[in-house]
């Protein structure tokens, strides 16, 4: 949820044809972390009134690169 809140300004509630995005149908998501599962639950909640999608292309590349480097360093520790 922290990441969503940080980048919510890059969000939208419309698809590429400007059709409003609905909550979608919930599916089993066993491989998500607890935080990811909570975010998924919020996004698929019919009462959710915030953006349903982040435009990843609009997130600053420096932030994306830093996140990837962090994941890479974590993977190298395993």
C-alpha positions in Angstrom: 0.0 0.0 0.0 2.9 2.3 0.7 4.1 2.1 -2.9 0.6 2.7 -4.2 0.2 5.8 -2.1 3.7 7.1 -3.2 2.8 6.8 -6.9 -0.9 7.2 -6.8 -0.6 10.6 -8.6 0.4 8.5 -11.7 -2.8 6.5 -11.4 -6.0 6.3 -13.4 -9.4 4.7 -13.1 -9.9 4.5 -16.9 -8.7 2.0 -19.4 -7.1 3.0 -22.7 -10.5 3.7 -24.3 -11.4 6.0 -21.4 -13.9 3.4 -20.0 -14.1 3.4 -16.2 -12.2 0.5 -14.6 -14.3 -1.7 -12.3 -13.2 -3.8 -9.4 -12.8 -7.0 -11.5 -13.4 -10.4 -10.2 -11.3 -11.6 -7.3 -9.1 -14.6 -8.0 -6.9 -16.8 -5.8 -3.5 -15.2 -5.5 -1.4 -17.5 -3.4 2.0 -16.1 -4.3 1.5 -12.6 -3.2 3.0 -11.2 0.0 0.7 -10.1 2.7 1.1 -6.5 1.7 0.5 -7.3 -2.0 -2.6 -9.3 -1.1 -4.0 -6.4 1.0 -3.5 -4.1 -2.0 -5.1 -6.6 -4.3 -8.1 -6.8 -1.9 -8.4 -3.1 -1.9 -8.2 -2.7 -5.7 -10.9 -5.4 -6.2 -13.2 -4.1 -3.5 -16.3 -2.6 -5.2 -16.3 0.2 -2.6 -12.8 1.4 -3.5 -13.0 5.0 -4.8 -9.3 5.6 -5.5 -7.4 4.8 -8.7 -7.5 1.2 -9.7 -4.3 1.2 -11.9 -1.0 2.9 -11.8 0.6 4.0 -15.1 4.0 2.4 -14.6 5.4 4.2 -17.6 5.0 7.5 -15.7 6.9 6.4 -12.6 10.3 8.0 -12.6 12.9 5.7 -14.1 15.4 6.5 -11.3 12.8 5.1 -8.8 12.2 2.0 -10.8 15.9 1.4 -11.2 16.5 1.8 -7.5 13.7 -0.7 -6.7 15.1 -3.2 -9.2 18.6 -2.9 -7.7 17.2 -3.4 -4.2 15.4 -6.6 -5.4 18.6 -7.8 -7.1 20.7 -7.2 -3.9 18.1 -9.2 -1.9 18.2 -12.0 -4.4 22.0 -12.2 -4.2 21.8 -12.7 -0.4 19.7 -15.9 -0.8 
